[in-house]
Amino acid sequence: MTDRILGVDLGSRRIGLAIADAGIGIARPLATINRGASLDEDATALGRACREQGAIELVVGLPVEARGNEGEMAAGAREWASVMGERLGLPVTMRDERLSSFTAEQRLGRMPRGRSGGAPSRTQRNAYKAKVDREAASIILQDELDARRDVTPAPTGASEALGSPTQEER
């Protein structure tokens, strides 16, 4: 198995995951896992995905506010990513995730209607949200891969490494 990079769209209830072969550089949605009740539970679930996929690095979405400021959500994501990197022994890169969920919803289209054309059921809503989370993780990861190839990145922004060399130092 080749070395892979795991993209992460961190949410309050779910974690969207995407994967890319480091050499090929094409991200694809992978899975959605439920957030654990603790950082230990998140690390266990994320570690399992990393081992199964042969991931050597994490790219975690950074929820920057529309004006570019970092608020409480960004601080929480940075802290979570730092802990995951330490516990899993992997380098972590933070990637601006502005518009990733919006773009994911545009790609996937509208949420399907319920069986008789009415409102979708709770199960249908949850399945759609999980799909959006996976797609958003794929967008975050692809944006980072494109930036590394010096290709004009998608409009979601810039990256920043946590505890690993910056792009210029690589």
VENSUL-V138636 format. One record per helix or strand of 3 or more residues. SS is the DSSP state (H for helix, E for strand). FROM is the first residue (numbers start at 0). TO is the last residue. If there is no record, write none. Layout:
ss->(SS & SS)
from->(FROM & FROM)
to->(TO & TO)
//
This chain:
ss->(E & E & E & H & E & H & E & H & H & E & H)
from->(3 & 13 & 27 & 38 & 54 & 71 & 90 & 99 & 121 & 158 & 166)
to->(9 & 20 & 33 & 52 & 61 & 87 & 95 & 107 & 147 & 161 & 168)
//
